[in-house]
Structure formats: structure tokens, C-alpha cells
Amino acid sequence: MPLLTALHRHDRALVVAIVAGVVLASWAYLLLGVEMPMPEMPGMDMPMAKPVWTAGYAALMLLMWLAMMTAMMLPSAVPMLLFYDSIARKRSAGASTIGPTSLFGFGYLVLWAAFSIAAVLLQYGFDRVALLSPMMQTTSTALAGIILVGAGLYQWTPLKQACLRQCRSPLDFVMTNWRSGKSGAFAMGLRHGLYCLGCCWLLMLLLFVGGVMNFAWIAGIALFVLVEKLSPAGHWIGKAAGAALILWGGVVLAGVASAS
């Protein structure tokens, strides 16, 4: 028994170390990428050039979104990963669970990779119709207001609340969605990723309001996601934030209407 307990602790520590390494690497990539100063010509105040959408640029944008989603979403999945690891350990008669737990996490990230592809396509569409600045912030006040109100309203919908419950309760999710084996672990990760995507996809679109390359904005949304999912009062914090977003967006749209 002491040997099995030690192995279990080793596996859990390894899971935490892997997640921490991936998250820290993602944040480091974002910090170095979005905070890197653009070259300037001495004595000249020149605006940043509009990006040219080549295959290489699209791949770079996809990598940026992948790093961003990993940095923002993986920390809030740690309790689920550790709970899954614990249950998998009990069901596997003490065998190592690093493989299945890693596949669970990989399945979770696959969903966010799919979202990243969709986000790049949306970014491309906004850019084509001149709705984005070089900092990837919407240049349309009306669009900003619509995103703010939409994100706020979504916080109050039954779909959002159902997805949030699954993200906040590892026990309920694992007990109702258990699948055995490595393929089962991957499938469970996909399903959990789907719930988290359903919970947060509109919050991620707020990046276009504050700027996809605005590190403070990225960190703020990531912190909110973490608090909403893990805090005992997260349910109410999410609704309060929704009300604030509706109010903010309403003020923005009212300004647009009065100016027209």
C-alpha cells in the first residue's frame, strides 16, 4: 500500500508539473509575442502596417491563438484533471495513470484548438472588411458594443449555466461521463472541453474588444474564467459580470446611436 500511495502521489505531482510547464510556456510565448515592441523609424510617427494574410501569417496567428487558449483555459481544468486521475487510479488497481490523464488533457485542448481555428477565420474576416486595427482590436464601436452585450446576455442563459455546472463540478462530470481506457480518457477530455467551450466562447470574443494583442486584457479574462469556475461564488460572479457587460455594451451602443 505505501508503494501504491507513493506512486499515486508521484503521478499527481507529474500531472501538475506537466500542466504548469505547458501553461508557463504558453504565457511566456504570449508575453514575448504581444509585448514585443514594433520597430520604429527615428523621428517618425508611423502607424503599424496592416498585416498581409499569407499562409505563414495565418499559421502564426493560429499558433498565437493556440497558446492563448492554452494559457487561459488549462489552469481552470486542473481540478478536473486531478479528480479524473484519482478516479482512474482507483479503477486501474494502482497502475500508472499518466497516459490516460494526459490523453484527457489532450482531448480538452483539441476542442480549444478547434476554437482557435474558428477564431483565426473570424479574425481574417474582420480584417478583410477593415474592422480590426493592427493590434487586432475592433475599429467598430458598434461591433464592440454588440460583442459586450452578447457576452453579457450569454452569461445568464440556461446553456451557459448548464456548461458552467459541468466545469465547476468534477464529480458530477466524471460520474455521468465515465469512459474506460485511453480512448475513453480522450473522449472524456473532448466532452469536458466541449462544456468549457460552451461556457466561455463568447468571453473569448471579448479579446476583439480589448485587443487580441493586449496582454493585460488577456490576463484579465483568464483570471475571470479561473474565478468563475473555481470560486465558491463563481456562479454569482459570472452573472454579475454578465450584468456589467450588458451595461457597458449598452452605454457603448447608446453612444453610437447618439452620434449617428
C-alpha positions in Angstrom: 0.0 0.0 0.0 2.7 2.6 0.8 4.2 1.9 -2.6 0.9 2.5 -4.4 0.3 5.6 -2.4 3.8 6.9 -3.3 3.1 6.1 -7.0 -0.2 7.9 -6.9 1.5 11.0 -5.4 4.2 10.8 -8.0 1.7 10.7 -10.8 -0.4 13.6 -9.4 2.8 15.7 -9.0 3.8 14.8 -12.5 0.4 15.9 -13.9 0.7 19.2 -12.0 4.2 19.7 -13.3 3.3 19.0 -16.9 0.3 21.3 -16.8 2.3 24.1 -15.1 5.1 23.7 -17.7 2.7 23.9 -20.6 0.8 26.9 -19.1 4.0 28.8 -18.2 5.4 28.2 -21.7 2.2 29.5 -23.2 2.2 32.6 -21.1 5.9 33.2 -21.9 5.2 32.9 -25.6 2.3 35.4 -25.3 4.3 37.8 -23.2 7.2 37.8 -25.6 5.0 38.0 -28.6 2.3 40.6 -27.7 4.7 42.8 -25.7 7.4 42.8 -28.3 7.9 46.5 -29.5 7.3 47.2 -33.1 10.3 48.7 -35.0 10.1 52.4 -35.4 12.0 54.8 -37.6 13.7 57.6 -35.7 11.9 60.9 -35.8 8.9 59.4 -37.5 5.4 58.6 -36.1 4.3 55.9 -38.4 1.3 53.7 -37.9 1.7 49.9 -37.7 1.3 48.3 -41.1 -1.7 46.3 -42.0 -0.9 42.6 -42.0 -0.7 40.6 -45.2 -2.5 37.3 -44.9 -0.1 34.8 -46.3 -0.1 31.1 -45.3 2.8 31.8 -42.9 1.0 34.7 -41.2 -2.2 32.6 -40.8 -0.1 29.8 -39.2 1.5 32.4 -36.9 -1.9 33.6 -35.9 -3.1 30.1 -35.3 -0.1 29.4 -33.1 -0.8 32.6 -31.1 -4.5 31.6 -30.6 -3.5 28.1 -29.5 -1.0 29.5 -27.0 -3.6 32.0 -25.8 -6.4 29.4 -25.3 -3.9 27.0 -23.5 -2.7 29.8 -21.2 -6.2 31.0 -20.4 -8.2 27.8 -20.2 -5.9 25.0 -19.0 -5.4 26.3 -15.4 -9.1 26.1 -14.7 -9.1 22.4 -15.8 -6.5 21.3 -13.2 -9.1 20.2 -10.6 -10.9 18.1 -13.2 -7.6 16.6 -14.4 -6.6 15.7 -10.8 -10.0 14.3 -10.0 -10.0 12.2 -13.2 -6.5 11.0 -12.3 -7.7 9.9 -8.8 -10.7 8.0 -10.1 -8.7 6.4 -12.9 -6.2 5.3 -10.3 -8.9 3.5 -8.2 -10.3 1.8 -11.3 -7.0 0.7 -12.6 -5.9 -1.2 -9.4 -3.0 1.1 -8.8 -1.4 1.2 -12.3 0.1 4.4 -13.5 -2.5 6.9 -14.8 -0.2 9.4 -16.5 -1.1 8.1 -20.0 -4.9 8.3 -19.6 -4.7 11.6 -17.7 -2.5 13.1 -20.4 -5.0 12.0 -23.1 -7.8 13.5 -21.1 -6.0 16.8 -21.1 -5.1 16.5 -24.8 -8.7 15.9 -25.7 -9.6 19.0 -23.7 -7.1 21.1 -25.7 -8.3 19.6 -29.0 -11.6 21.5 -28.6 -9.8 24.7 -27.9 -7.6 24.1 -30.9 -10.8 23.9 -33.0 -12.0 27.1 -31.5 -8.6 28.7 -32.3 -9.0 27.8 -36.0 -12.5 29.4 -35.9 -11.1 32.5 -34.2 -8.4 32.9 -36.9 -11.1 32.6 -39.6 -13.1 35.2 -37.8 -10.1 37.4 -37.4 -9.4 37.1 -41.1 -13.0 38.0 -41.9 -12.9 41.1 -39.6 -9.6 42.1 -41.2 -10.9 41.8 -44.7 -13.7 44.2 -44.1 -11.4 46.6 -42.2 -12.9 46.0 -38.7 -9.6 45.3 -37.0 -6.6 47.5 -36.0 -3.1 46.2 -36.3 -3.4 45.4 -32.5 -6.3 43.1 -33.5 -8.8 45.3 -31.7 -12.1 46.1 -33.4 -12.2 49.5 -35.0 -16.0 49.4 -35.0 -17.6 50.9 -31.8 -20.9 49.3 -32.8 -19.3 45.8 -33.1 -17.6 46.3 -29.7 -20.9 47.1 -28.2 -22.7 44.1 -29.8 -19.9 41.8 -28.5 -20.1 43.2 -25.0 -23.9 42.9 -24.8 -23.9 39.5 -26.4 -21.3 38.2 -23.9 -23.2 39.7 -21.0 -26.5 38.2 -22.1 -25.0 34.8 -22.6 -23.8 34.7 -19.0 -27.5 34.5 -18.0 -28.6 31.8 -20.5 -29.5 28.2 -19.4 -26.9 26.9 -21.8 -24.1 28.9 -20.2 -25.3 27.8 -16.7 -25.5 24.1 -17.7 -22.0 24.2 -19.1 -20.7 26.1 -16.1 -22.1 23.5 -13.7 -20.2 20.7 -15.6 -17.0 22.8 -15.4 -17.4 23.5 -11.7 -18.3 20.0 -10.6 -15.6 17.4 -11.5 -17.6 14.7 -9.5 -20.8 15.2 -11.5 -18.9 15.2 -14.8 -16.8 12.1 -14.1 -19.7 10.1 -12.7 -22.0 10.8 -15.6 -19.5 10.7 -18.4 -17.0 8.0 -17.4 -15.4 6.0 -20.2 -12.7 3.3 -19.6 -9.3 3.0 -21.3 -7.2 5.5 -23.1 -9.7 6.1 -25.9 -12.3 6.7 -23.2 -10.0 9.2 -21.5 -9.5 11.1 -24.8 -13.3 11.1 -25.4 -14.0 12.4 -21.9 -11.4 15.2 -22.4 -13.2 16.1 -25.6 -16.6 16.2 -23.9 -15.2 18.3 -21.0 -13.6 20.6 -23.5 -17.0 21.0 -25.2 -18.6 22.0 -21.9 -15.9 24.5 -21.3 -16.1 25.9 -24.8 -19.9 26.3 -24.3 -19.1 28.1 -21.1 -16.5 30.5 -22.3 -16.6 31.0 -26.1 -18.3 34.4 -26.0 -15.9 35.6 -23.3 -13.1 34.8 -25.7 -14.6 37.0 -28.3 -14.1 39.9 -25.9 -10.5 39.7 -27.0 -11.5 41.5 -30.1 -12.9 44.4 -27.9 -9.8 44.9 -25.8 -7.3 43.8 -28.4 -6.1 40.3 -29.1 -2.5 41.5 -28.5 -3.4 43.4 -25.3 -1.6 41.3 -22.6 -3.4 42.9 -19.7 -6.8 42.2 -21.3 -5.8 38.6 -22.0 -4.7 38.1 -18.3 -7.9 39.8 -17.0 -10.2 37.5 -19.0 -8.1 34.5 -17.9 -8.4 35.5 -14.3 -12.1 35.9 -14.6 -12.5 32.4 -16.2 -10.5 30.9 -13.3 -12.6 32.7 -10.6 -15.9 31.8 -12.3 -15.0 28.1 -12.5 -13.2 27.6 -9.2 -14.5 30.2 -6.7 -17.4 29.1 -4.4 -19.2 32.2 -5.5 -18.3 31.8 -9.2 -21.9 31.3 -10.3 -22.9 34.7 -9.0 -19.7 36.4 -10.0 -20.4 35.2 -13.6 -23.9 36.6 -13.5 -22.7 39.9 -12.0 -20.1 40.2 -14.7 -22.8 39.5 -17.3 -24.9 42.4 -16.0 -21.8 44.7 -16.1 -21.0 43.7 -19.7 -24.6 44.4 -20.7 -24.5 47.8 -19.1 -21.1 48.6 -20.6 -22.2 47.4 -24.1 -25.5 49.4 -23.7 -23.6 52.6 -23.0 -21.3 52.0 -26.0 -24.2 51.3 -28.3 -26.1 54.3 -26.9 -23.1 56.5 -27.8 -23.1 55.1 -31.3 -26.8 55.8 -31.7 -26.5 59.4 -30.4 -23.5 60.1 -32.8 -25.4 58.9 -35.9 
